[in-house]
Amino acid sequence: MRAFGLVSALAGLGLMALAACSDDAADGDAETASPPQITVSDARMRTPPGGRDISAAYFTVQNAGGADRLLAVSLSVAERTELHATVVENDRARMVEQEDGVEVPASGALSFEPGGLHVMAFGVQDGLSDGDAAEMTLSFERAGEITVETSVVDDPTRVSNGEHANH
């Protein structure tokens, strides 16, 4: 009888631990259970420097919903793009490709700006100048594709403060 009581007590503790784990999992799933509500603003692309065919693009992602991941960005005026982060080590800055994309937090924001996260554009078409426009398509893991218009600017720190697209 005593062994039965011990087994019952251990089983009860196991069920309590399992219930606690499932509550934690449910809390963690709450961030991903609700759909992301993505807004992209201040999309801009640096004018390619001195006849070169490279550039960088910047923007802000606002998310009023569940977490998501930005997987890729394409530009209508570039052959290919890469998501990069600027990392400073030993007083030297270097770019690191974000091959797995970038996390977009639930109910948060993600800024791509000079000196931080940015999109490197390669094979940029000739003749782009300040004031031109291009299409930028952002591919999210959960929200899918969102296409916005991006301004070509000489000074990428200049932003319009306007929203370009909602999804």
Secondary structure as GFF3:
##gff-version 3
##sequence-region A 1 167
A	DSSP	alpha_helix	2	33	.	.	.	ID=ss1
A	DSSP	beta_strand	38	46	.	.	.	ID=ss2
A	DSSP	three_ten_helix	49	51	.	.	.	ID=ss3
A	DSSP	beta_strand	54	63	.	.	.	ID=ss4
A	DSSP	beta_strand	68	75	.	.	.	ID=ss5
A	DSSP	beta_strand	80	89	.	.	.	ID=ss6
A	DSSP	beta_strand	92	97	.	.	.	ID=ss7
A	DSSP	beta_strand	102	104	.	.	.	ID=ss8
A	DSSP	beta_strand	108	112	.	.	.	ID=ss9
A	DSSP	beta_strand	118	122	.	.	.	ID=ss10
A	DSSP	beta_strand	133	140	.	.	.	ID=ss11
A	DSSP	beta_strand	144	153	.	.	.	ID=ss12
A	DSSP	beta_strand	163	166	.	.	.	ID=ss13
###
